[in-house]
Amino acid sequence: MSQPASKAINQTRLIEHLPYELDRGIARRASIGLIVLATDYTIEHEWRQVFAALDGVALYQSRIHNENLVTPETLRAMEPRIVECTRVITPDTPLDVVAYGCTSASMAIGEEQVFANIRLAKPGVKCTTPITAAFAAFDAFKAHRIGVLTPYSADVNRIVSDYIGARGYQVPVFGSFNSDRDTVVARITPQSIEQGVRELLKHAEVDAIFVSCTSVRLMQACAELEKSLGIPLTSSNHAMAWHALRLAGLDDKLGQYGSLYDLPIADENRGE
């Protein structure tokens, strides 16, 4: 190999064309993109807990403008912004999976429309949303009767309940903190989430519990709470991180985050 060229410029020795080697980079196993709401204070923190345990798996994020006030109208208003928010994630470089981080907007807009917008920027990429991932989690749990806990206002809760029911799952009990502000939801304590889940279980028998909203904090407490309750448990962030990893072809078992993270994805959920 030839020696690096060097020359003097203003008394500084400049050494150019130094030799180097390439490896596969930090995304040697998988490259995952995440679209985060501008008002979300939680999802990045919870996802990093999981991704920190996975060597060779890279997480790249962008943020999408949204209103702090959560209504069906403000949720649907995000739809035309999804394309550009996907495009700025590692431009001109493929991703294995892109995840859109809003549960209620995924239902208000519709999963397929979210996917279509993502693929305008990243053709052929595998996609997920929190509700897409929740359905995959229910199937992995073999759960049909789902208890749902949300922070949403009544009009958003109707969208959630109808959407889940339309997919063939039963929702025998549905609880809500009835807040319409993301900045408030991000501060709901894990203890309040636990109390809410326990309240649901007093009123109906269910196969699993789903805690909706990416602003809700559950990741760190999920495994212990599951053991205490004796029932499968997941949330928007919890399910979507698992689903993104499984869609990327990773089968790592991370049971410290709950029983879902020891399960494979069901065959019918592999092609989102």
C-alpha positions as CSV (number, residue, x, y, z in Angstrom):
1,M,0.0,0.0,0.0
2,S,1.4,3.4,-0.9
3,Q,2.3,5.8,1.9
4,P,-0.1,8.6,2.8
5,A,0.7,11.9,1.0
6,S,1.9,14.8,3.2
7,K,2.6,18.4,2.5
8,A,3.2,21.6,4.5
9,I,0.5,24.2,4.6
10,N,1.3,27.3,6.7
11,Q,3.8,25.3,8.8
12,T,1.1,22.6,9.5
13,R,2.0,19.1,8.2
14,L,-1.2,17.9,6.4
15,I,-1.4,14.1,6.0
16,E,-4.0,13.0,3.6
17,H,-5.5,9.8,2.3
18,L,-4.8,7.9,5.5
19,P,-5.7,4.2,5.1
20,Y,-8.8,2.9,6.7
21,E,-11.0,-0.2,7.0
22,L,-14.7,-0.5,7.0
23,D,-17.0,-2.7,9.1
24,R,-20.8,-3.0,9.0
25,G,-21.3,-0.1,11.4
26,I,-23.5,0.1,14.4
27,A,-26.5,-1.4,12.5
28,R,-24.8,-4.6,11.5
29,R,-27.8,-6.7,12.7
30,A,-30.7,-4.3,12.1
31,S,-31.6,-0.7,11.4
32,I,-34.8,0.6,12.9
33,G,-36.4,4.0,12.3
34,L,-38.8,5.6,14.8
35,I,-41.2,8.5,14.3
36,V,-41.7,10.3,17.6
37,L,-44.4,12.8,18.4
38,A,-43.1,16.3,19.2
39,T,-45.0,16.1,22.5
40,D,-43.8,12.6,23.5
41,Y,-41.4,12.6,26.5
42,T,-41.4,8.8,27.0
43,I,-41.0,6.5,24.0
44,E,-37.3,7.3,23.3
45,H,-36.4,6.7,27.0
46,E,-38.3,3.3,27.1
47,W,-37.0,2.1,23.7
48,R,-33.4,2.9,24.6
49,Q,-33.7,0.6,27.6
50,V,-34.4,-2.3,25.3
51,F,-32.0,-1.3,22.5
52,A,-29.1,-0.9,25.0
53,A,-29.2,-4.6,25.5
54,L,-28.8,-5.4,21.8
55,D,-25.4,-5.1,20.2
56,G,-25.5,-4.3,16.4
57,V,-29.0,-2.9,16.4
58,A,-29.3,0.8,15.6
59,L,-32.2,3.1,16.4
60,Y,-32.7,6.2,14.4
61,Q,-35.4,8.8,15.2
62,S,-37.3,11.8,13.8
63,R,-40.0,13.9,15.4
64,I,-43.4,14.8,13.9
65,H,-45.2,17.9,14.7
66,N,-48.5,17.4,16.6
67,E,-50.7,19.3,19.0
68,N,-50.5,18.7,22.7
69,L,-54.3,18.6,22.8
70,V,-55.3,15.1,21.8
71,T,-58.5,15.0,19.8
72,P,-59.6,12.9,16.7
73,E,-59.0,16.0,14.6
74,T,-55.5,16.8,15.8
75,L,-54.6,13.1,15.5
76,R,-55.7,13.0,11.8
77,A,-53.8,16.2,11.1
78,M,-50.5,14.4,11.4
79,E,-51.2,12.1,8.4
80,P,-49.7,14.4,5.6
81,R,-46.5,14.9,7.7
82,I,-45.6,11.3,8.0
83,V,-43.8,11.1,4.6
84,E,-41.3,13.8,5.3
85,C,-40.6,12.6,8.8
86,T,-39.8,9.2,7.4
87,R,-37.6,10.7,4.6
88,V,-35.3,12.5,7.0
89,I,-34.4,9.2,8.9
90,T,-31.1,8.1,7.4
91,P,-31.8,9.7,3.9
92,D,-31.0,7.5,0.9
93,T,-30.2,4.6,3.2
94,P,-32.5,1.6,3.7
95,L,-34.1,0.8,7.0
96,D,-35.3,-2.7,8.1
97,V,-38.3,-1.3,9.9
98,V,-40.0,2.0,10.5
99,A,-42.3,2.5,13.5
100,Y,-44.8,5.3,13.8
101,G,-45.1,6.3,17.4
102,C,-48.7,7.3,18.0
103,T,-51.3,4.7,19.1
104,S,-54.5,6.8,18.8
105,A,-53.4,8.5,15.5
106,S,-52.6,5.1,14.0
107,M,-56.3,4.2,14.6
108,A,-57.7,7.6,13.7
109,I,-55.7,7.7,10.4
110,G,-55.7,3.9,9.8
111,E,-52.7,1.6,9.9
112,E,-52.7,1.0,6.2
113,Q,-52.6,4.7,5.4
114,V,-49.8,5.2,7.9
115,F,-47.8,2.4,6.2
116,A,-48.5,3.8,2.7
117,N,-47.1,7.2,3.7
118,I,-44.0,5.6,5.3
119,R,-43.4,3.6,2.1
120,L,-43.6,6.7,-0.1
121,A,-40.3,7.7,1.6
122,K,-38.9,4.2,2.3
123,P,-40.3,1.8,-0.4
124,G,-40.8,-1.7,0.7
125,V,-39.8,-1.1,4.3
126,K,-41.5,-3.2,7.0
127,C,-43.8,-1.0,9.2
128,T,-45.4,-1.0,12.6
129,T,-47.5,1.2,14.8
130,P,-48.4,0.8,18.4
131,I,-51.8,-0.7,17.6
132,T,-50.3,-3.0,14.9
133,A,-47.8,-4.2,17.5
134,A,-50.5,-4.6,20.1
135,F,-52.5,-6.9,17.8
136,A,-49.3,-8.9,17.2
137,A,-48.7,-9.1,20.9
138,F,-52.3,-10.3,21.5
139,D,-51.7,-13.0,18.9
140,A,-48.4,-14.0,20.5
141,F,-50.1,-14.2,23.9
142,K,-53.0,-16.2,22.2
143,A,-55.2,-13.6,23.9
144,H,-58.7,-12.8,22.7
145,R,-60.3,-11.0,25.6
146,I,-58.3,-7.8,26.2
147,G,-58.6,-5.3,29.1
148,V,-57.6,-1.8,27.8
149,L,-56.3,1.1,29.9
150,T,-55.8,4.5,28.3
151,P,-55.2,8.1,29.3
152,Y,-57.5,9.5,26.6
153,S,-60.6,11.6,26.5
154,A,-63.9,10.0,25.8
155,D,-64.0,10.8,22.0
156,V,-60.6,9.2,21.5
157,N,-61.5,6.2,23.7
158,R,-64.4,5.5,21.3
159,I,-62.0,5.3,18.4
160,V,-59.8,2.9,20.3
161,S,-62.5,0.6,21.5
162,D,-64.2,0.4,18.1
163,Y,-61.0,-0.2,16.3
164,I,-59.9,-3.1,18.6
165,G,-63.4,-4.6,18.5
166,A,-63.5,-4.4,14.7
167,R,-60.3,-6.6,14.5
168,G,-62.2,-9.4,16.3
169,Y,-60.9,-9.0,19.8
170,Q,-63.3,-8.6,22.7
171,V,-62.8,-5.7,25.1
172,P,-64.8,-6.7,28.3
173,V,-63.4,-3.9,30.3
174,F,-62.0,-0.5,29.3
175,G,-60.5,2.1,31.7
176,S,-59.3,5.6,31.2
177,F,-57.6,8.4,33.1
178,N,-59.4,10.8,30.7
179,S,-56.6,13.3,30.0
180,D,-56.3,15.0,26.7
181,R,-52.7,16.4,27.1
182,D,-49.6,14.5,26.3
183,T,-47.5,16.5,28.7
184,V,-49.8,15.4,31.5
185,V,-49.9,11.8,30.5
186,A,-46.1,11.6,30.5
187,R,-46.2,12.4,34.2
188,I,-48.7,9.7,35.2
189,T,-46.8,7.6,37.7
190,P,-46.1,3.9,37.2
191,Q,-47.9,3.3,40.5
192,S,-51.1,4.9,39.0
193,I,-50.8,2.7,36.0
194,E,-50.6,-0.4,38.2
195,Q,-53.6,0.8,40.2
196,G,-55.5,1.3,37.0
197,V,-54.6,-2.2,35.7
198,R,-55.7,-3.7,39.0
199,E,-59.0,-1.9,38.9
200,L,-59.7,-3.3,35.4
201,L,-59.1,-6.8,36.7
202,K,-61.7,-6.4,39.4
203,H,-64.4,-6.0,36.8
204,A,-63.8,-8.6,34.1
205,E,-61.8,-11.7,33.3
206,V,-59.4,-11.0,30.5
207,D,-56.6,-12.9,28.7
208,A,-54.2,-9.9,28.6
209,I,-54.0,-6.2,29.4
210,F,-53.0,-3.5,26.9
211,V,-52.0,0.0,28.2
212,S,-52.4,2.4,25.3
213,C,-50.4,5.6,24.5
214,T,-46.7,6.0,23.9
215,S,-46.5,8.7,26.6
216,V,-47.3,6.1,29.3
217,R,-44.4,4.6,31.3
218,L,-44.6,0.8,31.7
219,M,-41.4,-0.7,30.2
220,Q,-39.3,-0.9,33.4
221,A,-42.1,-2.2,35.6
222,C,-43.8,-4.6,33.1
223,A,-42.1,-7.9,34.0
224,E,-42.6,-7.5,37.8
225,L,-46.2,-6.3,37.4
226,E,-47.0,-9.3,35.1
227,K,-45.7,-11.7,37.7
228,S,-47.7,-10.0,40.4
229,L,-50.9,-10.0,38.3
230,G,-50.5,-13.4,36.8
231,I,-51.6,-12.2,33.4
232,P,-49.8,-11.0,30.2
233,L,-49.3,-7.3,30.0
234,T,-48.1,-4.9,27.3
235,S,-48.2,-1.2,26.4
236,S,-47.8,0.8,23.2
237,N,-44.0,1.3,23.6
238,H,-43.5,-2.2,25.0
239,A,-45.3,-3.9,22.2
240,M,-44.0,-1.8,19.4
241,A,-40.3,-2.1,20.4
242,W,-40.8,-5.9,20.5
243,H,-42.7,-6.0,17.2
244,A,-40.0,-3.8,15.4
245,L,-37.3,-6.2,16.6
246,R,-39.2,-9.2,15.4
247,L,-40.0,-7.7,12.0
248,A,-36.3,-7.0,11.6
249,G,-35.7,-10.7,12.0
250,L,-34.2,-10.6,15.6
251,D,-35.3,-13.3,17.9
252,D,-33.3,-12.3,21.0
253,K,-35.1,-13.3,24.2
254,L,-35.3,-10.3,26.6
255,G,-37.6,-11.7,29.3
256,Q,-36.4,-9.0,31.8
257,Y,-38.9,-6.7,29.9
258,G,-41.8,-9.1,30.3
259,S,-43.1,-12.4,28.8
260,L,-43.7,-10.9,25.4
261,Y,-40.0,-10.5,24.9
262,D,-39.5,-14.3,25.1
263,L,-42.1,-14.9,22.4
264,P,-41.8,-15.1,18.6
265,I,-44.0,-13.1,16.3
266,A,-47.0,-15.1,14.9
267,D,-46.6,-16.0,11.2
268,E,-49.5,-13.8,10.1
269,N,-47.8,-10.7,11.6
270,R,-44.5,-11.1,9.8
271,G,-45.2,-9.0,6.8
272,E,-46.4,-5.6,8.1
